[in-house]
């Protein structure tokens, strides 16, 4: 009987007909055509990744064969091959520059210490400022809110306020009140039973909207007052306009005579 070559141990996991691996005594052996071509410890994962990537690049097996035989992740095999093509053996055995868990813990502890120290400093400043605020508040509470004019320092004491502006405003108010009184007397026949409302009625008429229409040919400024709320108010307004038109007053700084026109009743 003729044996089929190549020969592999019984425990060999074959990637294909000519290449496989088997483990014995804690060591992984790689066989090509029955001959060993590499080995490493079972716990040496970096060597495993390096060997598999190198054998794939040499064409001894394919990525899909490794995945189906060893039941590993396709992404991990693809990543190992990419690292091998870029950096070679150094990609698997160079010192890891990444920070470990202990380094991250130490960094977090240092940052926490810095923040705690910063919070302590801020708390001390706040307490010092609070003491100063309490002192200022106590001093302020002892100062009277009002003092007499005679108690003011001589250099800061002010004289009596000037009365001219107040007197001027009072004069204007008096003139306006007297003019309003004259208008109230003009509409008295229409509101004999509303003595208390006459001034309010006059104020409403004075606040009414109006249309201005200048007539430069006749030197007239027509003031057409809009309709009031009641017919009686319109009659009183017409009487008021007739009385005002007899005064023949000109608009200030013009030669236009004011002509007041009441709404048609």
Buried (B, 14 or more C-beta within 10 A) or exposed (E): EEEEEBEBEEEBEBBEEBBBBBEEEEEBBBBBEEEEBBBBEEEBEBBBBBBBBBBBEEEBBBBEBBBEBEEBEEEEBBEBBEBBEEEBEEBBEEEEEEEEEEEEEEEEEEEEEEEEEEEEEEEEEEEEEEEEEEEEEEEEEEEEEEEEEEEEEEEEEEEEEEEEEEEEEEEEEEEEEEEBEEBBEBBEEBBEEEEEEBBEBBEBBEEBEEEEEEEEEEEBBBBBBEBBEEEBBBBBBBBBBEBBBEEEEEBEEEEBBBBBBBBEE
